[in-house]
Amino acid sequence: MKKNIVLWDLICYAVFPLVIWHASREYIGDYYAMLVSTIPGLVYSVIRFMVLKKVNFLGIYMIVTLAIGTLIDVLAGSAIQMLWNSVIYSFTLSLLLIFSIIINKPLYLLFATDVMELQGRDRNILKQEFYQKKILFIFKLITLGFAFQGILPASIKVWLILNYGVEAFDKGIVLRQVISWTISAVLIYGFVHIAKLLNYKSDAELERESQQAKGGSI
């Protein structure tokens, strides 16, 4: 597993869930298919930790939030309750992000570590780089931004539900989406800024430098 960790991550966190979801939903329904599709990732997370003593926070977060989101929708019982559940869920996830900042382990730092590790970087070195005071502060701001990205649209939805009831489902969709896109654009810049501070280079830059080096050696 250690030699093929990237491949196993992709298979258990992406391929297996998608295959199970599409293969089983017609027979057992969307809800149970969604829940069953999370099993490979959860089992793999346990095995991964036992073998490597490392946790893939991004994979676990995606699987658990997907399963919980599906569960609260199915158990809602009514359209209006489903809307309220989505609001409560958004606030809960945002509070989780804020809590991760308070305990000095911003979730998006952990997610970035997972993603960079999949690209072949050493996890221990990444932690040393990311927990530098300035870099850590930027990751906290990014995580806070994602929390705000959940809180603001959810707050708008609360106002819409109180004023329009079930009709709030399709009201304010454009506004909420624009807010989400705007905040996402700002947060992406945060990741780019971190890469510049740490002097990370893109694949294209590395390829260009490699070609220049080959050209100079001729």
C-alpha positions as CSV (number, residue, x, y, z in Angstrom):
1,M,0.0,0.0,0.0
2,K,2.8,2.4,0.9
3,K,4.2,2.3,-2.7
4,N,0.8,2.8,-4.3
5,I,-0.8,5.2,-1.8
6,V,-1.9,7.7,-4.5
7,L,-3.6,5.0,-6.6
8,W,-5.3,3.5,-3.5
9,D,-6.6,6.9,-2.4
10,L,-8.1,7.6,-5.8
11,I,-9.7,4.1,-6.0
12,C,-11.2,4.0,-2.5
13,Y,-12.2,7.7,-2.2
14,A,-13.4,8.2,-5.8
15,V,-13.7,5.2,-8.1
16,F,-15.3,2.7,-5.7
17,P,-18.0,5.2,-4.4
18,L,-18.9,6.3,-7.9
19,V,-19.1,2.7,-9.2
20,I,-21.2,1.5,-6.2
21,W,-23.5,4.6,-6.4
22,H,-24.3,4.2,-10.1
23,A,-24.5,0.3,-10.0
24,S,-26.8,0.1,-7.0
25,R,-29.1,3.1,-6.9
26,E,-31.5,1.5,-9.4
27,Y,-32.0,-1.5,-7.1
28,I,-31.8,-0.1,-3.6
29,G,-32.7,3.5,-4.1
30,D,-30.6,6.7,-3.9
31,Y,-30.5,6.9,-0.1
32,Y,-29.2,3.4,0.6
33,A,-26.9,3.5,-2.5
34,M,-25.3,6.7,-1.1
35,L,-24.7,5.2,2.3
36,V,-23.3,1.9,0.8
37,S,-21.0,3.9,-1.4
38,T,-19.3,5.5,1.6
39,I,-18.3,2.1,3.1
40,P,-15.2,1.5,1.0
41,G,-13.8,4.9,1.9
42,L,-14.5,4.5,5.6
43,V,-13.0,1.0,5.7
44,Y,-10.0,2.1,3.7
45,S,-9.4,5.1,6.0
46,V,-9.1,2.7,9.0
47,I,-6.7,0.4,7.1
48,R,-4.7,3.4,5.8
49,F,-4.2,4.7,9.3
50,M,-3.2,1.3,10.7
51,V,-0.6,0.8,7.9
52,L,0.7,4.3,7.4
53,K,-0.3,5.9,10.7
54,K,-1.6,8.8,8.6
55,V,-5.2,10.1,8.2
56,N,-6.5,11.4,4.9
57,F,-8.7,14.2,6.3
58,L,-10.0,15.4,3.0
59,G,-11.3,11.9,2.0
60,I,-12.9,11.3,5.4
61,Y,-14.5,14.7,5.4
62,M,-16.0,14.3,2.0
63,I,-17.4,10.9,2.7
64,V,-18.8,11.7,6.2
65,T,-20.4,15.0,5.1
66,L,-21.9,13.4,2.0
67,A,-23.4,10.6,4.1
68,I,-24.7,12.9,6.8
69,G,-26.1,15.3,4.2
70,T,-28.0,12.5,2.6
71,L,-29.3,11.2,5.9
72,I,-30.7,14.5,7.1
73,D,-32.5,15.0,3.8
74,V,-34.1,11.6,3.9
75,L,-35.2,11.9,7.5
76,A,-36.6,15.4,7.0
77,G,-40.2,14.2,6.4
78,S,-41.3,17.3,4.6
79,A,-40.0,19.9,2.1
80,I,-39.9,22.7,4.6
81,Q,-38.0,20.6,7.2
82,M,-35.5,19.7,4.5
83,L,-34.9,23.4,3.9
84,W,-34.4,24.0,7.6
85,N,-32.1,20.9,7.8
86,S,-29.9,22.3,5.0
87,V,-29.6,25.6,7.0
88,I,-28.7,23.8,10.2
89,Y,-26.2,21.6,8.4
90,S,-24.5,24.6,6.7
91,F,-24.2,26.4,10.1
92,T,-22.9,23.2,11.7
93,L,-20.2,22.7,9.1
94,S,-19.2,26.3,9.3
95,L,-18.9,26.0,13.1
96,L,-16.7,22.9,12.6
97,L,-14.4,25.0,10.4
98,I,-14.2,27.8,13.0
99,F,-13.5,25.3,15.8
100,S,-10.6,23.9,13.7
101,I,-9.2,27.4,13.6
102,I,-9.5,27.8,17.4
103,I,-7.6,24.6,18.1
104,N,-4.9,25.7,15.6
105,K,-5.6,23.0,13.1
106,P,-7.5,24.7,10.3
107,L,-9.2,22.1,8.2
108,Y,-8.1,23.5,4.9
109,L,-4.5,23.3,6.0
110,L,-5.1,19.5,6.6
111,F,-6.9,19.3,3.2
112,A,-4.0,21.0,1.4
113,T,-1.6,18.6,3.0
114,D,-3.6,15.7,1.7
115,V,-3.7,17.1,-1.8
116,M,0.0,18.0,-1.9
117,E,0.9,14.5,-0.6
118,L,-1.1,13.0,-3.5
119,Q,1.2,15.0,-5.8
120,G,4.2,13.3,-4.3
121,R,5.4,15.7,-1.6
122,D,6.5,14.5,1.8
123,R,3.8,15.0,4.5
124,N,6.2,15.8,7.3
125,I,7.9,18.4,5.3
126,L,4.6,19.9,4.3
127,K,3.6,20.2,7.9
128,Q,6.8,22.0,8.7
129,E,6.2,24.5,5.9
130,F,2.5,25.0,6.5
131,Y,2.8,25.6,10.2
132,Q,5.1,28.5,9.7
133,K,3.5,31.5,11.5
134,K,2.7,33.5,8.4
135,I,1.5,30.5,6.3
136,L,-0.6,29.1,9.2
137,F,-2.3,32.5,9.5
138,I,-3.2,32.5,5.8
139,F,-4.6,29.0,6.1
140,K,-6.7,30.2,9.1
141,L,-8.1,33.1,7.0
142,I,-8.9,30.7,4.1
143,T,-10.7,28.3,6.5
144,L,-12.6,31.2,8.0
145,G,-13.5,32.3,4.5
146,F,-15.0,28.9,3.7
147,A,-16.9,29.1,7.0
148,F,-18.3,32.5,6.0
149,Q,-19.1,31.0,2.6
150,G,-21.5,28.6,4.4
151,I,-22.8,31.1,7.0
152,L,-23.8,33.9,4.6
153,P,-25.9,31.9,2.1
154,A,-27.5,29.9,5.0
155,S,-28.4,33.2,6.7
156,I,-30.1,34.4,3.5
157,K,-31.9,31.1,3.2
158,V,-33.2,31.6,6.8
159,W,-34.7,35.0,5.8
160,L,-36.2,33.4,2.6
161,I,-37.8,30.5,4.5
162,L,-39.3,32.8,7.1
163,N,-40.8,35.0,4.4
164,Y,-41.6,32.5,1.6
165,G,-41.8,29.1,3.3
166,V,-41.3,26.2,0.8
167,E,-41.1,28.6,-2.0
168,A,-37.7,29.7,-0.6
169,F,-36.2,26.7,-2.4
170,D,-35.8,28.5,-5.7
171,K,-35.7,32.0,-4.5
172,G,-32.3,33.7,-4.0
173,I,-30.5,30.9,-5.9
174,V,-28.6,33.3,-8.2
175,L,-27.7,35.6,-5.3
176,R,-26.4,32.7,-3.2
177,Q,-24.4,31.3,-6.1
178,V,-22.8,34.6,-6.9
179,I,-21.8,35.0,-3.3
180,S,-20.3,31.5,-3.3
181,W,-18.4,32.1,-6.5
182,T,-17.0,35.5,-5.3
183,I,-15.8,34.1,-2.0
184,S,-14.3,31.0,-3.8
185,A,-12.3,33.3,-6.1
186,V,-10.8,35.2,-3.2
187,L,-10.0,31.9,-1.3
188,I,-8.3,30.4,-4.4
189,Y,-6.1,33.5,-4.5
190,G,-5.1,32.6,-0.9
191,F,-3.9,29.2,-2.0
192,V,-2.0,30.8,-4.8
193,H,-0.4,33.3,-2.4
194,I,0.7,30.4,-0.1
195,A,2.3,28.6,-3.1
196,K,4.2,31.8,-4.0
197,L,5.4,32.3,-0.4
198,L,6.7,28.7,-0.3
199,N,8.1,29.0,-3.8
200,Y,6.1,26.1,-5.1
201,K,6.2,25.7,-8.9
202,S,3.5,24.4,-11.2
203,D,4.0,21.3,-13.4
204,A,4.2,23.6,-16.4
205,E,7.0,25.7,-14.8
206,L,8.9,22.6,-13.8
207,E,8.5,21.2,-17.3
208,R,9.7,24.5,-18.8
209,E,12.7,24.6,-16.5
210,S,13.5,21.0,-17.4
211,Q,13.4,21.7,-21.1
212,Q,15.6,24.8,-20.7
213,A,18.1,22.8,-18.7
214,K,18.3,20.2,-21.4
215,G,18.7,22.9,-24.0
216,G,21.5,24.5,-22.1
217,S,23.4,21.2,-21.7
218,I,23.5,20.5,-25.5
